[in-house]
């Protein structure tokens, strides 16, 4: 197994970067800057991955995911 094939926990830096990307996406979604098609696709995907109801607003699911990542890093939520 090569280093690229090994399973490794996410680094703090990568988790921080993901939090930033998700927070940006959440903000753009709240402002209506995300196409309806993209919102629907992301909503379905996150509902499935998070075990949320498909009618949950995308912004709420993104906020949940951000909170989970922050908690995983030991940051206050």
VMD Tcl script that draws the C-alpha trace (Angstrom):
set ca {
  {0.00 0.00 0.00}
  {1.46 3.36 -0.99}
  {1.21 6.49 1.14}
  {-1.50 7.81 -1.19}
  {-3.59 4.69 -0.53}
  {-3.35 4.78 3.25}
  {-6.32 5.92 5.27}
  {-5.39 8.89 7.43}
  {-7.38 11.21 9.67}
  {-8.06 14.66 8.31}
  {-5.50 17.25 9.34}
  {-6.47 20.33 11.35}
  {-5.44 22.46 8.38}
  {-7.64 20.53 5.96}
  {-10.58 20.61 8.38}
  {-10.08 24.37 8.80}
  {-10.03 24.82 5.03}
  {-13.24 22.80 4.70}
  {-14.91 24.90 7.38}
  {-13.99 28.02 5.40}
  {-15.33 26.61 2.14}
  {-18.55 25.42 3.76}
  {-19.06 28.76 5.54}
  {-18.58 30.56 2.23}
  {-21.08 28.28 0.52}
  {-23.54 28.75 3.39}
  {-23.26 32.54 3.09}
  {-23.72 32.51 -0.68}
  {-26.71 30.21 -0.33}
  {-28.32 32.52 2.24}
  {-27.86 35.41 -0.19}
  {-29.39 33.44 -3.06}
  {-26.10 33.33 -4.98}
  {-26.29 29.57 -5.59}
  {-28.34 28.25 -8.50}
  {-31.53 26.38 -7.60}
  {-30.19 23.28 -9.36}
  {-27.00 23.32 -7.25}
  {-29.01 23.93 -4.06}
  {-31.26 20.95 -4.79}
  {-28.31 18.68 -5.57}
  {-26.38 19.70 -2.45}
  {-29.53 19.44 -0.34}
  {-30.19 15.85 -1.48}
  {-26.58 14.85 -0.96}
  {-26.27 16.39 2.50}
  {-29.65 15.04 3.60}
  {-28.46 11.55 2.71}
  {-25.00 11.97 4.26}
  {-26.18 13.73 7.43}
  {-29.36 11.71 7.91}
  {-31.40 14.91 7.72}
  {-34.84 15.40 6.24}
  {-34.60 16.34 2.56}
  {-36.73 19.44 3.21}
  {-34.14 20.86 5.63}
  {-32.80 24.11 4.18}
  {-29.33 23.79 2.66}
  {-28.02 26.55 4.90}
  {-29.06 24.62 8.01}
  {-27.39 21.42 6.80}
  {-24.19 23.32 6.00}
  {-24.27 24.93 9.45}
  {-24.66 21.47 11.01}
  {-21.68 20.16 9.08}
  {-19.58 23.19 10.07}
  {-20.51 22.64 13.73}
  {-19.53 18.97 13.50}
  {-16.16 19.83 11.99}
  {-15.53 22.50 14.63}
  {-16.45 20.04 17.36}
  {-14.08 17.45 15.84}
  {-11.31 20.05 16.08}
  {-12.20 20.81 19.70}
  {-13.29 24.34 18.85}
  {-16.17 26.00 20.71}
  {-19.45 25.85 18.83}
}
mol new
graphics top color blue
foreach p $ca { graphics top sphere $p radius 0.5 }
foreach p [lrange $ca 0 end-1] q [lrange $ca 1 end] { graphics top cylinder $p $q radius 0.2 }
display resetview
